Amino acid sequence: MKVIFSYEDNRVNNGSVRLRAFQVSQAIGRFIPVEVKPLSECVEVKKTLIFLIKPRNYRKIRPLLDPTNIIILDILDTIDALEEPDSLFSKLFTKQKKQLLKEIDGAIFCSDKTKKAYQHLFKYPEICTTIYHHWDARFTQRPSTTLNQVKTAYFGLPRKAHLADKLTSIDIHEAFSYEKMSEKLFPAYNAHYIVKPDKHFYHYEPLTKIATAAFAKSPVISRKGHEVELLTDDYPYYIPSDSEEDINATISKMQGTYQGKEWKYALSIMEDIFHACSLKSITQDYIKLIHKLSRI
């Protein structure tokens, strides 16, 4: 069965699409023939396993639903689109999203929590699986310097950093696109802040920032939600609550335990995540899934 990684045409330069479609497919291509095509070029495709990366416009998926195809959605951070109510137009003239999803074979989720919450929406819940997000394969040089204190940064969209405007001890580095993300700033920091705002769908989003911090040899200041899937239950730097006071207390704890037992334990966890969330490891997860689906 032919394998295609596809994406919505206007999202070709989206960071997640570049990592999940282009980097992953290139790595898989060393073992299995695979193509990467925009969604508009997949309309006539038959007898193909199609991984649709980061789907948002579900109406565009309908032409792919040939009985000879296997369609797998790689949901990533589009949980909000998965839950978005149908428009009035859809309700009147087309199949509603829940009906459409029941015709889509399955999905890939970026955490077990997300999979458990949404796999029932698909035609074959049992083939839905978890594949964590890898750190950017463009990163090549891990930090090698040891700082004399904890220096914490947030890398990403400021709107996705909880209390970003109030936490003065955290440096905010805006990264709005795939091109803007760089490893050059990593050596200046040895801790990453990854707490997102307390919105429903943020609690189900990919754990990409943990993987990135692992590459940078940086323990994270994190909420204790589905983050435990990677960080483990006894990771030492979870925030007790989302309050500014508790976040600052966790920052102080990290500073006070720097280079001590808890810090070194956190580093060992991050090192395990570095290997588990490498492109090499994630590629093997995809290959196993491709072999499994090819036997259906």
Secondary structure, 3 states (H helix, E strand, C coil): CEEEEEECHHHCCCHHHHHHHHHHHHHHCCCCCCEEEEHHHCCCCCCEEEEEECCCCHHHHHHHCCCCCEEEEECCCCHHHHHCCCCHHHHHHCCCHHHHHCCCCEEEECCHHHHHHHHHHCCCHHHCEECCCCCCCCCCCCCCCCCCCCCEEEEECHHHCCCCCCCCCEEEEECCCCCCCCCCCHHHCCEEECCCCCCHHHHHCCCHHHHHHHHCCCCEEECCCCCHHHHCCCCCCECCCCCHHHHHHHHHHHHHCCCCHHHHHHHHHHHHHHHHCCHHHHHHHHHHHHHHHHCC
